Amino acid sequence: MLFQVDDTVRVARLLEAEREVTGSVDVPPQPRVGDTATIAADVGEGIYLLECCTDDGVLRWMAEFAAEELSLIDRSDVES
């Protein structure tokens, strides 16, 4: 599936158990199956940069995922 920037997605599977992540704390948590995130950027070749935030908007983690790891929850109506 092709995703768009601002789509809301769920992490459906992890092809990598641990990956490079950034966040608002020194050691951000690793993404987990079931986490909900927003597509921040289309990196290319089926790779997407995801941003996972708390309910109050604080960044939990940001990491790259392959399209095969994601499932669409909601498509943004914002045009790129």
C-alpha positions in Angstrom: 0.0 0.0 0.0 1.2 3.5 -0.7 0.9 5.9 2.2 0.6 9.7 2.2 2.1 12.3 4.5 -0.2 12.8 7.5 -1.9 9.4 7.2 -2.5 7.7 10.6 -1.1 4.2 10.7 -0.7 1.3 13.1 2.6 -0.6 13.4 1.3 -4.0 12.3 4.6 -5.9 12.5 8.3 -5.3 13.1 10.7 -6.5 10.6 13.5 -5.2 12.9 13.2 -5.8 16.6 15.3 -2.7 17.4 15.8 0.3 15.2 17.3 3.8 15.4 14.7 6.1 17.1 14.7 9.7 18.2 12.3 11.3 20.6 11.8 13.9 23.3 13.8 12.0 26.0 17.4 10.9 26.0 16.5 7.2 25.4 13.2 7.1 23.5 11.2 3.8 23.6 11.4 1.3 20.8 8.3 1.2 18.6 5.9 -1.7 19.4 3.3 -3.6 17.4 0.0 -1.8 17.9 1.6 1.7 18.3 -0.3 4.4 16.3 1.7 7.0 14.5 1.5 9.6 11.7 3.4 9.5 8.4 5.8 12.5 8.7 7.7 11.9 5.4 7.9 9.5 2.4 11.6 8.7 2.5 11.4 6.7 -0.8 11.6 3.1 -1.9 8.7 2.1 0.3 10.2 3.6 3.5 8.3 6.0 5.7 9.3 8.3 8.6 6.7 7.9 11.4 6.1 10.2 14.3 4.4 8.7 17.4 3.2 11.3 20.0 1.4 11.1 23.3 -2.2 12.3 23.6 -1.0 15.7 24.6 1.3 16.0 21.6 4.7 15.2 23.1 6.9 13.2 20.7 7.4 9.6 22.0 9.5 8.3 19.1 10.3 9.0 15.4 11.6 6.2 13.2 11.7 4.8 9.7 9.5 1.8 8.7 8.9 -0.3 5.6 5.4 -0.1 4.1 5.0 -3.9 4.9 5.2 -3.1 8.6 2.2 -0.7 8.6 -1.6 -0.7 8.3 -3.7 2.4 7.5 -6.0 3.7 10.2 -7.1 7.0 8.7 -6.2 8.9 5.6 -5.7 12.7 6.0 -7.8 14.9 3.9 -5.0 17.4 3.6 -3.5 17.5 0.0 0.3 17.4 -0.3 
